[in-house]
């Protein structure tokens, strides 16, 4: 499990983020049980939210951290799209306004359960992430496993790039801002950190535009 302490930014209060993956028994855990657990945790811990998600289109932990920031900012400025923070998190992970579309891509699916690996995020104003994590494992009879959300691969890069419909020109523009000199993207000459960095910047920009779009709509 990774725990991040986020200090005050743009008026948003200090908060903590926990990102974890657990091994579950698909015979013991169904999607309805995950939904129930979200309600249990949020009733037990004030100012704490929990969301399970399908990590297929998650680029890396930074993708999640950026989404958490925009969720906190949206509720602080009262520009939230959903009335529930855990659903707002899915909207920002997907960078989409439609809850249905966000759930289709980032909601937990039966194949996640069959693979026995579930990803989730906790956001809290209190330093209680470890305590919440223990309650999650007790409720689901699960256990922590090594995070693989930070693993780099060309396949993951392509999956996320295609999901967000980023063009090579968009990627190239960001790469050139890093000092890349070529006029085409030569994956063989680029390290994965640079490609992931470009995608991170573009995903964050999409989230920012979603936040701005909400503000304009008022």
N, CA, C and O of each residue as an XYZ file, in Angstrom:
872
protein
N       0.841     -1.194      0.000
C       0.000      0.000      0.000
C       0.877      1.244      0.000
O       1.896      1.308      0.687
N       0.459      2.225     -0.781
C       1.145      3.511     -0.813
C       0.243      4.562     -0.168
O      -0.945      4.653     -0.476
N       0.828      5.353      0.729
C       0.084      6.420      1.392
C       0.759      7.746      1.064
O       1.978      7.880      1.168
N      -0.052      8.725      0.665
C       0.462     10.033      0.287
C      -0.193     11.093      1.172
O      -1.405     11.081      1.386
N       0.622     11.998      1.675
C       0.120     13.133      2.448
C       0.171     14.367      1.553
O       1.241     14.787      1.114
N      -1.002     14.938      1.291
C      -1.112     16.074      0.381
C      -1.311     17.351      1.200
O      -2.289     17.475      1.937
N      -0.391     18.287      1.069
C      -0.497     19.531      1.822
C      -1.396     20.524      1.102
O      -1.696     20.376     -0.082
N      -1.814     21.529      1.841
C      -2.767     22.527      1.346
C      -2.373     23.050     -0.025
O      -1.240     23.479     -0.240
N      -3.336     23.008     -0.958
C      -3.085     23.467     -2.327
C      -4.318     24.156     -2.875
O      -5.400     23.569     -2.901
N      -4.162     25.404     -3.317
C      -5.281     26.159     -3.908
C      -6.499     26.189     -2.999
O      -7.635     26.099     -3.466
N      -6.261     26.315     -1.706
C      -7.371     26.421     -0.773
C      -7.934     25.099     -0.301
O      -8.747     25.075      0.623
N      -7.520     23.986     -0.914
C      -8.012     22.665     -0.521
C      -7.275     22.210      0.731
O      -6.050     22.310      0.803
N      -8.015     21.713      1.718
C      -7.419     21.303      2.985
C      -6.428     20.163      2.799
O      -6.454     19.455      1.793
N      -5.548     19.997      3.793
C      -4.641     18.850      3.788
C      -5.453     17.562      3.788
O      -6.513     17.489      4.409
N      -4.954     16.552      3.092
C      -5.648     15.270      3.081
C      -4.659     14.154      2.784
O      -3.516     14.398      2.397
N      -5.124     12.926      2.975
C      -4.303     11.743      2.773
C      -4.922     10.867      1.688
O      -6.142     10.795      1.541
N      -4.058     10.211      0.943
C      -4.504      9.285     -0.100
C      -3.844      7.932      0.146
O      -2.636      7.849      0.365
N      -4.648      6.882      0.108
C      -4.120      5.526      0.173
C      -4.477      4.790     -1.111
O      -5.641      4.760     -1.509
N      -3.490      4.204     -1.753
C      -3.721      3.424     -2.973
C      -3.247      2.003     -2.696
O      -2.108      1.789     -2.280
N      -4.121      1.044     -2.929
C      -3.768     -0.328     -2.569
C      -4.371     -1.330     -3.540
O      -5.320     -1.034     -4.267
N      -3.799     -2.511     -3.529
C      -4.354     -3.658     -4.243
C      -4.386     -4.829     -3.276
O      -3.453     -5.040     -2.501
N      -5.474     -5.586     -3.333
C      -5.660     -6.703     -2.414
C      -6.000     -7.965     -3.196
O      -6.534     -7.916     -4.304
N      -5.678     -9.074     -2.588
C      -6.062    -10.375     -3.151
C      -7.338    -10.831     -2.465
O      -7.406    -10.900     -1.238
N      -8.349    -11.143     -3.269
C      -9.642    -11.563     -2.712
C      -9.974    -12.973     -3.191
O      -9.391    -13.480     -4.150
N     -10.909    -13.578     -2.508
C     -11.448    -14.871     -2.932
C     -12.751    -14.588     -3.677
O     -13.708    -14.112     -3.066
N     -12.812    -14.871     -4.989
C     -14.028    -14.556     -5.754
C     -15.268    -15.282     -5.243
O     -16.391    -14.892     -5.562
N     -15.074    -16.330     -4.457
C     -16.228    -17.020     -3.876
C     -16.805    -16.232     -2.708
O     -17.975    -16.385     -2.356
N     -15.967    -15.386     -2.111
C     -16.389    -14.611     -0.940
C     -16.799    -13.180     -1.279
O     -17.561    -12.561     -0.536
N     -16.299    -12.656     -2.393
C     -16.494    -11.234     -2.709
C     -17.240    -11.072     -4.032
O     -16.820    -11.584     -5.069
N     -18.345    -10.355     -3.968
C     -19.088     -9.968     -5.165
C     -19.097     -8.448     -5.251
O     -18.762     -7.757     -4.289
N     -19.481     -7.945     -6.402
C     -19.491     -6.498     -6.591
C     -20.441     -5.830     -5.601
O     -20.163     -4.734     -5.114
N     -21.563     -6.492     -5.302
C     -22.514     -5.924     -4.332
C     -21.870     -5.774     -2.957
O     -22.188     -4.842     -2.218
N     -20.964     -6.691     -2.613
C     -20.287     -6.600     -1.314
C     -19.326     -5.414     -1.287
O     -19.152     -4.773     -0.251
N     -18.706     -5.127     -2.427
C     -17.820     -3.956     -2.501
C     -18.625     -2.669     -2.314
O     -18.194     -1.750     -1.619
N     -19.800     -2.619     -2.944
C     -20.670     -1.436     -2.811
C     -21.097     -1.266     -1.356
O     -21.101     -0.153     -0.830
N     -21.454     -2.367     -0.713
C     -21.844     -2.317      0.698
C     -20.686     -1.805      1.562
O     -20.884     -0.998      2.470
N     -19.486     -2.285      1.265
C     -18.321     -1.901      2.064
C     -18.023     -0.414      1.939
O     -17.618      0.224      2.911
N     -18.219      0.137      0.760
C     -18.025      1.583      0.583
C     -18.909      2.354      1.555
O     -18.458      3.298      2.204
N     -20.173      1.944      1.649
C     -21.111      2.610      2.556
C     -20.704      2.403      4.014
O     -20.806      3.323      4.826
N     -20.245      1.198      4.346
C     -19.824      0.901      5.722
C     -18.654      1.794      6.125
O     -18.677      2.421      7.184
N     -17.638      1.844      5.275
C     -16.442      2.637      5.589
C     -16.799      4.109      5.726
O     -16.355      4.774      6.662
N     -17.589      4.613      4.805
C     -17.918      6.043      4.817
C     -18.859      6.403      5.964
O     -18.962      7.572      6.333
N     -19.541      5.416      6.528
C     -20.361      5.679      7.721
C     -19.524      5.584      8.997
O     -19.829      6.236      9.995
N     -18.462      4.765      8.957
C     -17.599      4.604     10.138
C     -16.575      5.728     10.272
O     -16.167      6.072     11.381
N     -16.168      6.293      9.153
C     -15.091      7.286      9.167
C     -15.559      8.572      8.495
O     -15.798      8.616      7.288
N     -15.679      9.597      9.298
C     -16.122     10.892      8.781
C     -15.034     11.487      7.871
O     -13.840     11.350      8.136
N     -15.475     12.145      6.801
C     -14.558     12.796      5.855
C     -13.568     11.804      5.228
O     -12.424     12.151      4.933
N     -14.028     10.578      5.035
C     -13.227      9.551      4.381
C     -14.049      8.917      3.272
O     -15.218      8.583      3.467
N     -13.432      8.753      2.103
C     -14.145      8.083      1.015
C     -13.328      6.892      0.530
O     -12.102      6.862      0.637
N     -14.040      5.925      0.000
C     -13.430      4.713     -0.527
C     -14.004      4.445     -1.904
O     -15.209      4.584     -2.114
N     -13.159      4.067     -2.837
C     -13.650      3.656     -4.154
C     -12.783      2.528     -4.692
O     -11.556      2.626     -4.726
N     -13.446      1.454     -5.110
C     -12.787      0.373     -5.827
C     -12.853      0.701     -7.318
O     -13.809      1.323     -7.780
N     -11.832      0.281     -8.065
C     -11.844      0.610     -9.487
C     -11.145     -0.460    -10.309
O     -10.303     -1.210     -9.817
N     -11.523     -0.501    -11.574
C     -10.862     -1.338    -12.567
C      -9.629     -0.573    -13.040
O      -9.748      0.552    -13.526
N      -8.457     -1.168    -12.903
C      -7.230     -0.415    -13.201
C      -6.733     -0.577    -14.642
O      -5.604     -0.190    -14.946
N      -7.546     -1.134    -15.521
C      -7.105     -1.358    -16.904
C      -6.613     -0.073    -17.559
O      -5.611     -0.084    -18.274
N      -7.317      1.040    -17.317
C      -6.965      2.302    -17.969
C      -6.262      3.276    -17.031
O      -6.142      4.463    -17.333
N      -5.798      2.768    -15.889
C      -5.026      3.591    -14.955
C      -3.572      3.573    -15.401
O      -2.962      2.508    -15.490
N      -3.018      4.741    -15.680
C      -1.643      4.802    -16.154
C      -0.659      4.460    -15.046
O       0.248      3.650    -15.236
N      -0.842      5.080    -13.895
C       0.086      4.911    -12.772
C      -0.517      5.592    -11.536
O      -1.591      6.185    -11.631
N       0.147      5.518    -10.388
C      -0.405      6.167     -9.190
C      -0.640      7.667     -9.361
O      -1.578      8.209     -8.776
N       0.190      8.346    -10.149
C       0.011      9.786    -10.362
C      -1.348     10.095    -10.993
O      -1.966     11.113    -10.683
N      -1.805      9.214    -11.875
C      -3.134      9.339    -12.489
C      -4.203      9.421    -11.392
O      -5.111     10.250    -11.456
N      -4.079      8.555    -10.396
C      -5.047      8.518     -9.294
C      -4.901      9.744     -8.400
O      -5.899     10.338     -7.990
N      -3.667     10.122     -8.097
C      -3.421     11.278     -7.225
C      -3.987     12.551     -7.839
O      -4.587     13.364     -7.136
N      -3.803     12.731     -9.144
C      -4.367     13.903     -9.821
C      -5.894     13.895     -9.719
O      -6.511     14.929     -9.461
N      -6.494     12.726     -9.921
C      -7.958     12.630     -9.845
C      -8.449     12.979     -8.440
O      -9.457     13.667     -8.282
N      -7.726     12.497     -7.418
C      -8.108     12.813     -6.030
C      -8.067     14.315     -5.788
O      -8.953     14.871     -5.139
N      -7.036     14.966     -6.312
C      -6.923     16.415     -6.147
C      -8.130     17.124     -6.743
O      -8.706     18.007     -6.108
N      -8.518     16.747     -7.955
C      -9.643     17.431     -8.599
C     -10.967     17.119     -7.910
O     -11.880     17.945     -7.925
N     -11.081     15.937     -7.308
C     -12.282     15.622     -6.522
C     -12.360     16.547     -5.314
O     -13.400     17.153     -5.055
N     -11.256     16.653     -4.577
C     -11.248     17.522     -3.400
C     -11.529     18.973     -3.787
O     -12.279     19.677     -3.110
N     -10.927     19.398     -4.867
C     -11.119     20.776     -5.330
C     -12.558     21.021     -5.761
O     -13.131     22.070     -5.468
N     -13.144     20.039     -6.464
C     -14.522     20.186     -6.950
C     -15.503     20.373     -5.799
O     -16.400     21.212     -5.877
N     -15.336     19.594     -4.729
C     -16.256     19.714     -3.595
C     -15.952     20.959     -2.766
O     -16.858     21.560     -2.190
N     -14.691     21.343     -2.705
C     -14.324     22.557     -1.973
C     -14.931     23.792     -2.635
O     -15.407     24.702     -1.956
N     -14.908     23.813     -3.969
C     -15.432     24.971     -4.709
C     -16.910     24.808     -5.083
O     -17.504     25.677     -5.722
N     -17.497     23.656     -4.663
C     -18.903     23.356     -4.959
C     -19.154     23.281     -6.469
O     -20.211     23.685     -6.955
N     -18.180     22.765     -7.188
C     -18.325     22.537     -8.629
C     -18.348     21.045     -8.950
O     -18.024     20.633    -10.064
N     -18.737     20.240     -7.954
C     -18.781     18.800     -8.165
C     -19.889     18.412     -9.138
O     -20.946     19.041     -9.193
N     -19.620     17.364     -9.898
C     -20.584     16.858    -10.873
C     -21.543     15.875    -10.202
O     -22.755     15.938    -10.407
N     -20.984     14.961     -9.393
C     -21.787     13.994     -8.654
C     -21.968     14.475     -7.220
O     -21.189     15.292     -6.728
N     -23.000     13.963     -6.552
C     -23.201     14.297     -5.139
C     -22.343     13.426     -4.222
O     -22.241     13.692     -3.024
N     -21.727     12.382     -4.790
C     -20.916     11.466     -3.994
C     -19.465     11.556     -4.439
O     -19.160     11.489     -5.629
N     -18.573     11.709     -3.462
C     -17.156     11.849     -3.796
C     -16.593     10.593     -4.450
O     -15.746     10.686     -5.338
N     -17.055      9.417     -4.019
C     -16.496      8.200     -4.603
C     -16.868      8.069     -6.084
O     -16.085      7.534     -6.869
N     -18.047      8.548     -6.470
C     -18.419      8.555     -7.888
C     -17.688      9.669     -8.633
O     -17.312      9.509     -9.794
N     -17.494     10.786     -7.960
C     -16.736     11.889     -8.565
C     -15.312     11.426     -8.904
O     -14.740     11.850     -9.908
N     -14.755     10.567     -8.073
C     -13.415     10.058     -8.334
C     -13.374      9.275     -9.651
O     -12.431      9.419    -10.429
N     -14.390      8.453     -9.899
C     -14.433      7.703    -11.157
C     -14.545      8.651    -12.349
O     -13.942      8.413    -13.396
N     -15.320      9.725    -12.189
C     -15.463     10.704    -13.274
C     -14.119     11.321    -13.623
O     -13.795     11.500    -14.797
N     -13.344     11.642    -12.607
C     -12.042     12.275    -12.889
C     -11.001     11.260    -13.351
O     -10.117     11.601    -14.137
N     -11.091     10.028    -12.878
C     -10.198      8.999    -13.414
C     -10.435      8.817    -14.910
O      -9.497      8.640    -15.688
N     -11.718      8.867    -15.296
C     -12.087      8.697    -16.699
C     -12.023      9.998    -17.476
O     -12.014      9.989    -18.707
N     -11.979     11.133    -16.755
C     -12.031     12.467    -17.371
C     -13.275     12.604    -18.236
O     -13.226     13.128    -19.349
N     -14.403     12.116    -17.695
C     -15.684     12.200    -18.402
C     -16.756     12.714    -17.451
O     -16.662     12.529    -16.238
N     -17.764     13.355    -18.004
C     -18.863     13.881    -17.201
C     -19.928     12.834    -16.901
O     -20.675     12.965    -15.932
N     -20.001     11.792    -17.732
C     -21.083     10.812    -17.622
C     -20.705      9.684    -16.658
O     -19.719      8.978    -16.870
N     -21.499      9.526    -15.603
C     -21.233      8.483    -14.622
C     -21.313      7.104    -15.271
O     -20.494      6.236    -14.969
N     -22.279      6.889    -16.152
C     -22.447      5.594    -16.803
C     -21.183      5.199    -17.563
O     -20.707      4.071    -17.436
N     -20.640      6.128    -18.355
C     -19.436      5.834    -19.138
C     -18.228      5.589    -18.239
O     -17.389      4.735    -18.524
N     -18.156      6.344    -17.160
C     -17.036      6.177    -16.224
C     -17.098      4.816    -15.534
O     -16.074      4.158    -15.348
N     -18.300      4.404    -15.158
C     -18.470      3.097    -14.522
C     -18.155      1.967    -15.486
O     -17.579      0.953    -15.093
N     -18.530      2.138    -16.750
C     -18.273      1.102    -17.746
C     -16.779      0.824    -17.882
O     -16.372     -0.324    -18.065
N     -15.969      1.864    -17.792
C     -14.523      1.704    -18.013
C     -13.728      1.536    -16.720
O     -12.733      0.811    -16.697
N     -14.154      2.195    -15.648
C     -13.358      2.193    -14.423
C     -14.038      1.484    -13.253
O     -13.433      1.324    -12.193
N     -15.272      1.064    -13.432
C     -15.936      0.290    -12.389
C     -15.400     -1.135    -12.347
O     -14.973     -1.673    -13.369
N     -15.423     -1.743    -11.170
C     -14.938     -3.117    -11.019
C     -15.845     -4.065    -11.792
O     -17.069     -3.957    -11.732
N     -15.233     -4.992    -12.517
C     -15.959     -5.972    -13.319
C     -15.756     -7.380    -12.744
O     -14.891     -7.608    -11.898
N     -16.571     -8.302    -13.227
C     -16.480     -9.678    -12.732
C     -15.101    -10.283    -13.011
O     -14.609    -11.095    -12.228
N     -14.475     -9.886    -14.132
C     -13.158    -10.455    -14.429
C     -12.093     -9.964    -13.445
O     -11.101    -10.654    -13.210
N     -12.298     -8.764    -12.864
C     -11.383     -8.317    -11.810
C     -11.463     -9.255    -10.613
O     -10.447     -9.606    -10.014
N     -12.696     -9.657    -10.272
C     -12.885    -10.576     -9.155
C     -12.272    -11.938     -9.463
O     -11.631    -12.547     -8.607
N     -12.474    -12.414    -10.697
C     -11.923    -13.722    -11.080
C     -10.397    -13.707    -11.075
O      -9.759    -14.720    -10.789
N      -9.820    -12.550    -11.393
C      -8.357    -12.425    -11.351
C      -7.823    -12.315     -9.924
O      -6.615    -12.349     -9.692
N      -8.760    -12.179     -8.968
C      -8.453    -12.166     -7.535
C      -7.736    -10.901     -7.075
O      -7.343    -10.812     -5.912
N      -7.557     -9.921     -7.959
C      -6.850     -8.680     -7.626
C      -7.826     -7.502     -7.748
O      -8.436     -7.294     -8.797
N      -7.962     -6.742     -6.663
C      -8.836     -5.571     -6.653
C      -8.019     -4.343     -6.265
O      -7.218     -4.386     -5.331
N      -8.229     -3.253     -6.992
C      -7.553     -1.986     -6.687
C      -8.544     -1.031     -6.028
O      -9.733     -1.034     -6.348
N      -8.041     -0.215     -5.107
C      -8.919      0.790     -4.502
C      -8.126      1.993     -4.040
O      -6.900      1.969     -3.932
N      -8.879      3.047     -3.772
C      -8.299      4.305     -3.309
C      -9.087      4.804     -2.110
O     -10.315      4.729     -2.085
N      -8.375      5.309     -1.125
C      -8.983      5.943      0.052
C      -8.537      7.401      0.063
O      -7.355      7.695     -0.117
N      -9.471      8.300      0.271
C      -9.144      9.716      0.484
C      -9.705     10.112      1.843
O     -10.877      9.865      2.128
N      -8.885     10.717      2.671
C      -9.342     11.075      4.010
C      -8.705     12.367      4.483
O      -7.551     12.661      4.172
N      -9.468     13.126      5.232
C      -8.928     14.325      5.870
C      -8.149     13.966      7.130
O      -7.423     14.796      7.677
N      -8.306     12.720      7.586
C      -7.614     12.256      8.788
C      -6.504     11.269      8.414
O      -6.536     10.647      7.352
N      -5.535     11.144      9.300
C      -4.435     10.209      9.090
C      -4.872      8.818      9.556
O      -4.343      8.284     10.530
N      -5.841      8.244      8.847
C      -6.422      6.972      9.279
C      -6.394      5.912      8.174
O      -7.132      4.930      8.242
N      -5.556      6.102      7.169
C      -5.559      5.217      6.002
C      -5.279      3.770      6.392
O      -5.962      2.856      5.930
N      -4.281      3.562      7.237
C      -3.940      2.191      7.638
C      -5.103      1.525      8.367
O      -5.397      0.351      8.142
N      -5.752      2.276      9.230
C      -6.882      1.740      9.992
C      -8.022      1.344      9.057
O      -8.626      0.284      9.221
N      -8.312      2.201      8.075
C      -9.366      1.897      7.103
C      -8.987      0.663      6.297
O      -9.835     -0.185      6.020
N      -7.730      0.562      5.926
C      -7.268     -0.579      5.135
C      -7.449     -1.900      5.894
O      -7.833     -2.914      5.310
N      -7.171     -1.875      7.184
C      -7.363     -3.070      8.010
C      -8.833     -3.479      8.014
O      -9.154     -4.663      7.910
N      -9.725     -2.492      8.135
C     -11.158     -2.807      8.152
C     -11.610     -3.379      6.809
O     -12.449     -4.278      6.765
N     -11.059     -2.862      5.729
C     -11.390     -3.391      4.398
C     -10.997     -4.857      4.295
O     -11.789     -5.688      3.850
N      -9.767     -5.175      4.709
C      -9.303     -6.561      4.635
C     -10.096     -7.483      5.556
O     -10.361     -8.634      5.209
N     -10.472     -6.979      6.726
C     -11.275     -7.792      7.641
C     -12.652     -8.077      7.041
O     -13.169     -9.188      7.164
N     -13.232     -7.092      6.406
C     -14.581     -7.216      5.835
C     -14.588     -8.177      4.646
O     -15.518     -8.966      4.485
N     -13.547     -8.106      3.818
C     -13.504     -8.907      2.593
C     -12.715    -10.207      2.750
O     -12.648    -11.009      1.819
N     -12.120    -10.416      3.925
C     -11.235    -11.572      4.151
C     -10.129    -11.587      3.088
O      -9.793    -12.630      2.526
N      -9.585    -10.413      2.838
C      -8.578    -10.231      1.791
C      -7.227     -9.920      2.431
O      -7.115     -9.811      3.652
N      -6.201     -9.779      1.585
C      -4.882     -9.411      2.082
C      -4.183     -8.512      1.074
O      -4.424     -8.596     -0.130
N      -3.310     -7.649      1.590
C      -2.544     -6.746      0.723
C      -1.612     -7.541     -0.180
O      -1.068     -8.567      0.229
N      -1.428     -7.065     -1.407
C      -0.450     -7.630     -2.322
C       0.379     -6.480     -2.907
O       0.035     -5.309     -2.750
N       1.452     -6.828     -3.568
C       2.339     -5.805     -4.126
C       1.614     -4.997     -5.199
O       0.935     -5.556     -6.060
N       1.768     -3.682     -5.135
C       1.165     -2.809     -6.136
C       1.860     -2.990     -7.482
O       3.088     -3.021     -7.561
N       1.058     -3.108     -8.538
C       1.653     -3.162     -9.876
C       1.244     -1.953    -10.723
O       1.490     -1.919    -11.929
N       0.615     -0.958    -10.076
C       0.118      0.206    -10.810
C       1.243      1.103    -11.310
O       1.034      1.926    -12.201
N       2.422      0.947    -10.745
C       3.554      1.766    -11.172
C       4.433      1.093    -12.204
O       5.436      1.662    -12.635
N       4.061     -0.131    -12.611
C       4.864     -0.847    -13.602
C       4.771     -0.157    -14.964
O       3.697      0.284    -15.371
N       5.895     -0.067    -15.658
C       5.942      0.577    -16.967
C       5.946     -0.470    -18.076
O       6.672     -1.461    -18.000
N       5.134     -0.246    -19.103
C       5.147     -1.142    -20.264
C       4.598     -0.401    -21.474
O       3.760      0.491    -21.346
N       5.078     -0.780    -22.638
C       4.569     -0.200    -23.883
C       3.089     -0.538    -24.057
O       2.311      0.294    -24.523
N       2.697     -1.761    -23.683
C       1.294     -2.161    -23.822
C       0.384     -1.253    -23.002
O      -0.654     -0.808    -23.493
N       0.768     -0.973    -21.748
C      -0.042     -0.087    -20.903
C      -0.087      1.313    -21.491
O      -1.143      1.947    -21.511
N       1.032      1.790    -21.961
C       1.087      3.109    -22.604
C       0.081      3.183    -23.750
O      -0.671      4.153    -23.852
N       0.063      2.173    -24.607
C      -0.830      2.169    -25.772
C      -2.295      2.057    -25.356
O      -3.157      2.719    -25.934
N      -2.578      1.226    -24.359
C      -3.958      1.047    -23.886
C      -4.522      2.363    -23.360
O      -5.636      2.755    -23.708
N      -3.741      3.043    -22.517
C      -4.207      4.302    -21.916
C      -4.291      5.405    -22.977
O      -5.257      6.169    -23.009
N      -3.290      5.483    -23.831
C      -3.291      6.488    -24.909
C      -4.534      6.329    -25.786
O      -5.186      7.316    -26.126
N      -4.860      5.091    -26.149
C      -6.021      4.844    -27.007
C      -7.332      5.118    -26.285
O      -8.278      5.633    -26.881
N      -7.388      4.771    -24.987
C      -8.621      5.037    -24.234
C      -8.935      6.531    -24.207
O     -10.075      6.936    -24.435
N      -7.923      7.344    -23.929
C      -8.148      8.791    -23.848
C      -8.116      9.473    -25.216
O      -8.326     10.682    -25.320
N      -7.854      8.690    -26.259
C      -7.874      9.183    -27.642
C      -6.878     10.319    -27.874
O      -7.178     11.308    -28.543
N      -5.689     10.148    -27.302
C      -4.633     11.123    -27.535
C      -3.952     10.806    -28.867
O      -3.667      9.645    -29.163
N      -3.696     11.833    -29.659
C      -3.022     11.643    -30.939
C      -1.511     11.679    -30.740
O      -1.011     12.152    -29.720
N      -0.803     11.169    -31.735
C       0.658     11.245    -31.690
C       1.130     12.693    -31.660
O       2.150     13.007    -31.047
N       0.385     13.576    -32.326
C       0.760     14.999    -32.326
C       0.669     15.599    -30.926
O       1.517     16.401    -30.533
N      -0.359     15.208    -30.175
C      -0.477     15.697    -28.803
C       0.686     15.205    -27.950
O       1.282     15.971    -27.194
N       1.000     13.926    -28.079
C       2.124     13.356    -27.337
C       3.418     14.055    -27.737
O       4.235     14.405    -26.885
N       3.595     14.253    -29.029
C       4.815     14.880    -29.542
C       4.981     16.296    -29.012
O       6.090     16.703    -28.666
N       3.889     17.050    -28.944
C       3.949     18.419    -28.438
C       4.474     18.451    -27.006
O       5.300     19.293    -26.653
N       3.982     17.519    -26.187
C       4.446     17.461    -24.795
C       5.906     17.025    -24.743
O       6.700     17.592    -23.993
N       6.258     16.025    -25.533
C       7.644     15.547    -25.539
C       8.613     16.657    -25.933
O       9.703     16.768    -25.372
N       8.209     17.480    -26.905
C       9.079     18.582    -27.326
C       9.257     19.601    -26.217
O      10.297     20.254    -26.125
N       8.249     19.735    -25.381
C       8.402     20.645    -24.238
C       9.419     20.111    -23.246
O       9.960     20.868    -22.440
N       9.688     18.784    -23.299
C      10.721     18.169    -22.466
C      12.104     18.292    -23.102
O      13.117     18.006    -22.463
N      12.140     18.727    -24.386
C      13.418     18.828    -25.079
C      13.628     17.797    -26.166
O      14.713     17.702    -26.738
N      12.579     17.012    -26.456
C      12.674     16.001    -27.523
C      12.809     16.705    -28.865
O      12.063     17.645    -29.141
N      13.747     16.270    -29.706
C      14.095     17.015    -30.924
C      13.443     16.473    -32.199
O      13.336     17.199    -33.187
N      13.011     15.225    -32.194
C      12.490     14.631    -33.425
C      11.099     15.152    -33.770
O      10.393     15.686    -32.915
N      10.713     14.989    -35.046
C       9.385     15.408    -35.490
C       8.412     14.239    -35.569
O       7.252     14.417    -35.942
N       8.875     13.059    -35.223
C       8.002     11.891    -35.105
C       8.335     11.193    -33.791
O       9.423     11.363    -33.241
N       7.384     10.405    -33.298
C       7.616      9.673    -32.054
C       8.296      8.352    -32.386
O       7.700      7.467    -32.999
N       9.519      8.236    -31.983
C      10.275      7.000    -32.174
C      10.364      6.295    -30.825
O      11.219      6.595    -29.992
N       9.442      5.340    -30.639
C       9.353      4.671    -29.340
C      10.657      3.988    -28.984
O      11.016      3.900    -27.809
N      11.375      3.498    -30.000
C      12.626      2.777    -29.725
C      13.702      3.688    -29.148
O      14.614      3.222    -28.466
N      13.594      5.004    -29.424
C      14.622      5.929    -28.930
C      14.187      6.674    -27.672
O      14.955      7.454    -27.109
N      12.962      6.434    -27.238
C      12.439      7.114    -26.056
C      12.365      6.159    -24.877
O      12.041      4.984    -25.045
N      12.667      6.663    -23.675
C      12.449      5.816    -22.518
C      10.984      5.904    -22.093
O      10.300      6.888    -22.375
N      10.521      4.869    -21.417
C       9.107      4.794    -21.029
C       8.732      5.910    -20.068
O       7.587      6.363    -20.067
N       9.679      6.362    -19.249
C       9.380      7.442    -18.312
C       8.928      8.701    -19.059
O       8.014      9.392    -18.611
N       9.567      8.998    -20.195
C       9.185     10.178    -20.975
C       7.790     10.013    -21.571
O       6.989     10.948    -21.550
N       7.499      8.824    -22.103
C       6.180      8.574    -22.681
C       5.088      8.640    -21.613
O       4.024      9.219    -21.831
N       5.367      8.044    -20.464
C       4.403      8.096    -19.362
C       4.230      9.530    -18.862
O       3.122      9.950    -18.526
N       5.330     10.272    -18.817
C       5.248     11.664    -18.384
C       4.359     12.486    -19.299
O       3.577     13.314    -18.833
N       4.476     12.258    -20.608
C       3.640     12.971    -21.572
C       2.167     12.615    -21.376
O       1.302     13.492    -21.387
N       1.888     11.321    -21.199
C       0.508     10.903    -20.963
C      -0.036     11.485    -19.668
O      -1.182     11.932    -19.615
N       0.791     11.479    -18.617
C       0.369     12.068    -17.338
C      -0.055     13.518    -17.510
O      -1.096     13.931    -17.000
N       0.752     14.288    -18.229
C       0.443     15.702    -18.443
C      -0.876     15.870    -19.188
O      -1.687     16.729    -18.843
N      -1.086     15.047    -20.208
C      -2.305     15.165    -21.018
C      -3.545     14.714    -20.249
O      -4.613     15.309    -20.389
N      -3.406     13.669    -19.439
C      -4.545     13.223    -18.617
C      -4.908     14.290    -17.603
O      -6.086     14.576    -17.390
N      -3.892     14.882    -16.972
C      -4.139     15.945    -16.002
C      -4.827     17.136    -16.668
O      -5.712     17.760    -16.083
N      -4.414     17.438    -17.880
C      -5.041     18.527    -18.628
C      -6.506     18.221    -18.902
O      -7.349     19.114    -18.824
N      -6.819     16.960    -19.225
C      -8.209     16.565    -19.444
C      -9.032     16.737    -18.175
O     -10.172     17.200    -18.224
N      -8.452     16.363    -17.039
C      -9.149     16.532    -15.763
C      -9.397     18.007    -15.484
O     -10.478     18.387    -15.034
N      -8.401     18.828    -15.749
C      -8.538     20.269    -15.524
C      -9.642     20.851    -16.411
O     -10.422     21.696    -15.972
N      -9.698     20.392    -17.651
C     -10.745     20.862    -18.566
C     -12.123     20.417    -18.092
O     -13.099     21.156    -18.217
N     -12.198     19.195    -17.542
C     -13.469     18.717    -16.995
C     -13.910     19.605    -15.836
O     -15.086     19.953    -15.724
N     -12.973     19.967    -14.984
C     -13.266     20.847    -13.855
C     -13.722     22.218    -14.334
O     -14.667     22.791    -13.792
N     -13.050     22.736    -15.346
C     -13.407     24.034    -15.898
C     -14.747     24.003    -16.597
O     -15.529     24.949    -16.496
N     -15.020     22.909    -17.311
C     -16.292     22.735    -18.003
C     -17.448     22.787    -17.035
O     -18.487     23.379    -17.327
N     -17.272     22.168    -15.885
C     -18.312     22.187    -14.852
C     -18.547     23.608    -14.367
O     -19.689     24.012    -14.152
N     -17.469     24.369    -14.194
C     -17.604     25.720    -13.696
C     -18.329     26.607    -14.726
O     -19.163     27.436    -14.363
N     -18.005     26.421    -15.988
C     -18.647     27.216    -17.048
C     -20.131     26.900    -17.135
O     -20.947     27.775    -17.428
N     -20.482     25.613    -16.873
C     -21.879     25.193    -17.018
C     -22.794     25.893    -16.039
O     -24.007     25.943    -16.249
N     -22.222     26.445    -14.955
C     -23.050     27.177    -14.000
C     -23.275     28.603    -14.507
O     -23.950     29.394    -13.849
